[in-house]
């Protein structure tokens, strides 16, 4: 069984950011076990308890998250 990861995100809130993130994680086969998020002024803060599939190398997950951070 793959380990859990706690993914924390913060940044400027914009329409579609949550959909883009969760869709990318879904496409990679990740399962979101739990999530909390809030908006502080124009900033979005999220914490996700994430379980990636055991076949997804950690480097691939890191590249996926880096690409999301730069978009």
C-alpha positions as CSV (number, residue, x, y, z in Angstrom):
1,X,0.0,0.0,0.0
2,X,1.3,3.4,-1.0
3,X,2.1,5.9,1.8
4,X,0.1,9.1,2.4
5,X,1.4,12.5,1.7
6,X,0.3,15.8,3.1
7,X,0.3,18.3,0.3
8,X,0.0,21.9,1.3
9,X,-0.6,24.6,-1.3
10,X,-0.9,28.4,-1.1
11,X,-1.1,31.0,-3.8
12,X,-3.2,33.6,-5.5
13,X,-6.8,32.3,-5.9
14,X,-8.2,32.2,-9.4
15,X,-11.1,30.5,-11.1
16,X,-10.5,26.9,-12.0
17,X,-7.4,26.3,-9.8
18,X,-9.0,23.6,-7.6
19,X,-10.4,21.8,-10.7
20,X,-7.1,21.9,-12.5
21,X,-5.2,20.5,-9.5
22,X,-7.7,17.7,-8.6
23,X,-8.1,16.7,-12.3
24,X,-4.3,16.4,-12.7
25,X,-4.1,14.3,-9.5
26,X,-7.0,12.1,-10.7
27,X,-5.3,11.6,-14.1
28,X,-2.1,10.5,-12.3
29,X,-4.1,7.9,-10.3
30,X,-3.9,9.7,-7.0
31,X,-6.6,9.4,-4.4
32,X,-7.4,12.4,-2.2
33,X,-8.2,10.9,1.2
34,X,-9.2,14.3,2.8
35,X,-8.9,18.0,2.0
36,X,-9.4,21.3,3.6
37,X,-9.2,24.7,2.0
38,X,-9.8,28.3,2.7
39,X,-9.6,31.7,1.1
40,X,-7.7,34.5,2.8
41,X,-8.3,37.7,0.9
42,X,-7.2,36.8,-2.6
43,X,-5.1,33.8,-1.5
44,X,-6.1,30.1,-1.5
45,X,-4.7,27.8,1.1
46,X,-5.2,24.0,0.7
47,X,-4.1,20.9,2.6
48,X,-4.7,17.5,0.9
49,X,-4.1,14.1,2.4
50,X,-3.0,12.3,-0.8
51,X,-2.3,8.7,-1.6
52,X,-0.5,8.3,-4.9
53,X,-0.7,4.9,-6.7
54,X,2.2,2.6,-5.8
55,X,3.2,2.5,-9.5
56,X,3.7,6.3,-9.6
57,X,7.4,7.1,-8.9
58,X,7.9,10.0,-6.4
59,X,9.9,11.9,-9.0
60,X,6.9,11.7,-11.4
61,X,4.6,13.1,-8.7
62,X,7.1,15.8,-8.0
63,X,7.3,16.8,-11.7
64,X,3.5,16.8,-11.8
65,X,3.2,19.1,-8.8
66,X,6.0,21.4,-10.1
67,X,4.2,21.8,-13.4
68,X,1.1,22.7,-11.6
69,X,3.0,25.3,-9.5
70,X,4.4,26.9,-12.6
71,X,1.0,27.2,-14.5
